[in-house]
Amino acid sequence: MHGPGPAERGRESGPLRLERRCGQAHREPRHAVGGRDEQRARERGGDPGACGRRRSGDLPGGGVERPFHHNDRYARGVRRTGDTRERILDAAERLFFRDGIAVTGVDAVAAAAGVAVVTLYKHAGSKDALLRDVLRRRLDSWLVHWDAAVAAARSPRDRLLAVFDAVETFRAAAGPTQWCCFLATASERPLPADGEDDAVLELVRQDTRLVTERLVALAREAGHPDPRATASALLLLYNGVLASLLRGEPADPVPLAREAARTLLDATG
């Protein structure tokens, strides 16, 4: 009986592998993932069920076995990617609002974040997109502080004044060199021509609208006869606080603005 020719040997692959052992054809089934390891474990007299499992009990102090998932490495990669993005945003926020947006290049942000410029572009896409991401994160953080201040207030009037409490807590968390990123962005950004869209300036407008509408709702809850006029007056005081923090005078404008707001509410409520 003749052995397989070259063409036939070239087809000896697929679900069953044909091996020539001791002059005889031997078909060995291809195993599913982990199946070959389990077979070898049986041949060695080991526990086939241990294949594909990570033993935390092998670590000092013992422990309970847990299944090893092949996507553990992927999950670690996702965490590293998130950490890299946060480092880039942290560096961009610090440099943009300490040194200025226009004079800060992406190479400086990349160096401060400890990443290559190509990595920065992979995560951000462009300098404008990076600025938008910084502003969105900043707005989300501000809302967390404002929500907490409103929740801690004891009366509708105090909830209306809580915007100034939120400025203090947010300033303490964010740092004085970063005030205020929305005002700083608006001051450096040229007004778009008619018909042009500017996603960065739209975020600045969104921040203004959000603060205004929240103050309107809180003034209405506090029973003021003209909630929108009250909100506009408080917005003026709020913007004055932010501008004063940038200018450095008065050194602590929040208590002054809060007292002015109380006087305003007494006069209009």
C-alpha positions in Angstrom: 0.0 0.0 0.0 1.5 3.3 -1.1 1.8 6.3 1.3 0.1 9.6 0.4 1.7 11.6 -2.4 2.8 15.2 -1.9 -0.6 16.6 -2.9 -2.4 14.4 -0.4 0.0 15.2 2.4 -0.7 18.9 1.7 -4.3 18.2 2.4 -3.7 16.5 5.7 -4.9 19.4 7.8 -8.3 20.3 9.1 -10.5 19.0 11.8 -8.5 15.8 11.9 -4.7 15.7 11.6 -3.2 12.8 9.9 0.1 11.7 11.4 2.3 8.9 10.2 3.6 7.0 13.2 5.5 3.7 12.8 4.3 3.3 9.3 0.7 3.5 10.2 -1.8 6.3 9.8 -3.0 7.7 13.1 -5.8 10.3 13.3 -5.6 12.6 16.3 -8.6 14.8 17.0 -8.0 18.5 17.3 -9.0 19.6 20.8 -11.1 22.6 21.8 -9.4 25.4 23.6 -7.9 24.0 26.8 -8.7 20.4 25.7 -5.0 19.5 24.8 -3.8 20.8 28.2 -6.4 18.7 30.0 -5.3 15.6 28.1 -1.7 16.2 29.0 -2.6 16.8 32.6 -4.4 13.4 32.7 -1.3 11.7 31.2 0.8 13.3 33.9 -1.6 12.2 36.6 -2.6 15.8 37.4 -5.9 17.5 37.8 -7.3 18.3 34.4 -9.7 20.8 35.9 -6.9 23.0 37.0 -6.1 23.8 33.4 -7.2 27.4 32.5 -7.6 28.3 36.2 -5.5 30.7 38.2 -5.0 29.6 41.8 -5.1 32.4 44.3 -4.3 29.7 46.9 -0.8 29.5 45.4 -0.2 33.0 46.7 1.1 33.7 50.3 -1.8 33.5 52.7 -3.8 31.0 50.6 -7.2 31.8 49.1 -9.9 30.5 47.0 -9.5 29.4 43.4 -11.0 31.7 40.8 -11.5 31.1 37.1 -8.8 32.6 34.9 -10.4 34.7 32.1 -8.6 35.3 28.9 -10.0 38.8 28.8 -8.2 39.8 32.1 -5.3 41.1 30.0 -7.9 43.1 27.9 -9.4 44.6 31.1 -6.0 45.7 32.3 -5.4 47.3 28.9 -8.7 49.2 29.2 -7.7 50.5 32.7 -4.3 51.6 31.4 -6.0 53.3 28.5 -8.3 55.2 30.9 -5.3 56.1 33.1 -3.5 57.5 30.1 -6.5 59.6 29.1 -6.9 61.0 32.6 -3.2 61.9 32.7 -3.6 63.7 29.4 -6.7 65.6 30.6 -5.0 66.5 33.9 -1.9 67.9 32.1 -4.0 69.8 29.5 -6.2 71.4 32.2 -3.2 72.4 34.3 -1.3 73.9 31.3 -4.3 75.5 29.5 -5.5 77.4 32.5 -2.1 78.2 34.0 -0.1 79.2 31.0 -2.9 80.0 28.5 -4.7 77.9 25.8 -3.2 79.6 22.8 0.4 79.4 23.9 0.2 75.8 25.1 1.0 73.3 22.3 0.1 69.6 22.2 3.8 68.7 22.5 3.9 70.5 25.9 0.7 68.7 27.1 2.1 65.3 25.9 5.4 65.9 27.7 3.6 66.9 30.9 1.4 63.8 30.7 4.4 61.5 30.0 3.1 60.3 26.6 4.1 60.6 23.0 2.4 63.2 20.9 1.0 60.4 18.7 -0.6 58.9 21.8 -2.2 62.2 22.7 -3.7 62.5 19.2 -4.9 58.9 19.5 -6.9 59.8 22.6 -7.9 63.4 21.8 -7.9 63.8 18.1 -7.0 67.4 18.0 -6.2 70.3 20.4 -9.8 71.6 20.1 -11.1 68.2 20.9 -8.8 68.0 23.9 -10.0 71.4 25.1 -13.6 70.2 24.8 -12.9 67.1 26.8 -11.3 69.2 29.5 -14.3 71.5 29.7 -16.8 68.7 29.8 -15.0 67.0 32.6 -14.7 70.3 34.4 -18.4 71.0 34.0 -19.3 67.5 35.3 -17.1 68.0 38.4 -18.6 71.5 39.0 -22.1 70.0 39.0 -21.1 67.3 41.5 -20.0 70.1 43.9 -23.1 72.2 43.3 -25.5 69.2 43.7 -23.8 68.4 47.1 -24.1 72.0 48.3 -27.8 72.1 47.3 -28.5 68.8 49.1 -26.8 70.1 52.3 -28.9 73.3 52.4 -31.7 73.4 54.9 -34.1 75.8 53.2 -35.2 76.8 49.7 -33.4 80.2 50.3 -30.2 78.4 51.3 -30.5 76.1 48.3 -30.5 79.2 46.1 -27.4 80.6 47.8 -25.7 77.2 47.7 -24.1 78.1 44.4 -21.6 80.2 46.4 -20.9 77.3 48.8 -20.2 75.2 45.7 -17.7 77.7 44.4 -15.7 77.4 47.7 -15.6 73.6 47.7 -14.9 73.4 44.0 -12.1 76.0 44.2 -10.5 74.0 47.1 -10.6 70.8 45.0 -9.6 72.3 41.6 -6.8 74.7 42.7 -6.6 78.4 42.4 -4.4 78.4 39.2 -7.3 77.0 37.2 -10.0 79.7 37.7 -12.1 79.9 35.8 -11.6 77.7 32.7 -14.9 78.7 31.1 -14.1 82.4 31.4 -10.5 81.8 30.3 -11.7 80.0 27.3 -14.2 82.7 26.4 -11.6 85.4 26.7 -9.1 83.6 24.4 -11.6 82.3 21.9 -12.5 84.6 18.9 -16.2 84.9 18.2 -17.1 82.7 15.3 -18.3 84.3 12.1 -22.0 84.1 11.2 -23.0 80.6 10.3 -19.9 79.0 11.8 -20.1 76.5 14.6 -17.6 76.5 17.4 -18.0 73.4 19.7 -15.7 74.9 22.3 -17.7 78.1 22.6 -20.9 76.1 22.6 -19.7 74.4 25.8 -19.1 77.8 27.4 -22.6 78.8 26.4 -23.9 75.5 27.7 -22.3 76.2 31.1 -23.9 79.6 31.2 -27.3 78.3 30.3 -27.1 75.5 32.8 -26.2 77.8 35.7 -28.9 80.3 34.7 -31.7 77.7 34.4 -30.7 76.1 37.7 -30.8 79.4 39.5 -34.2 80.1 37.9 -35.6 76.8 39.2 -34.2 77.4 42.7 -35.5 81.0 42.8 -39.0 79.7 41.8 -38.8 77.0 44.5 -37.9 79.8 47.0 -41.0 81.7 46.0 -39.5 84.7 44.4 -42.0 86.7 42.3 -39.6 87.0 39.3 -37.4 84.0 39.3 -35.6 84.8 36.0 -34.7 88.4 37.1 -33.5 87.0 40.4 -31.4 84.3 38.6 -29.9 87.0 36.3 -28.8 89.1 39.3 -27.3 86.1 41.1 -25.5 85.1 37.9 -23.9 88.5 37.8 -22.6 88.0 41.3 -21.5 84.5 40.5 -19.5 85.7 37.4 -18.1 88.5 39.5 -16.8 86.0 42.0 -15.1 84.0 39.2 -13.5 87.1 37.7 -12.3 88.3 41.1 -10.6 84.9 41.7 -8.8 85.3 38.4 -7.7 88.9 39.2 -6.8 88.2 42.8 -8.8 91.1 44.3 -10.7 90.9 46.5 -8.7 88.0 47.9 -11.8 86.1 49.1 -14.8 87.3 47.1 -17.2 84.4 48.0 -18.4 85.7 51.4 -18.8 89.2 49.9 -20.9 87.8 47.0 -23.0 85.6 49.3 -23.8 88.6 51.6 -24.7 90.7 48.5 -27.0 87.9 47.4 -28.7 87.8 50.7 -29.3 91.5 50.5 -30.7 91.1 47.0 -33.0 88.3 48.0 -34.3 90.3 51.0 -35.1 93.2 48.7 -36.8 91.2 46.0 -38.4 88.4 47.9 
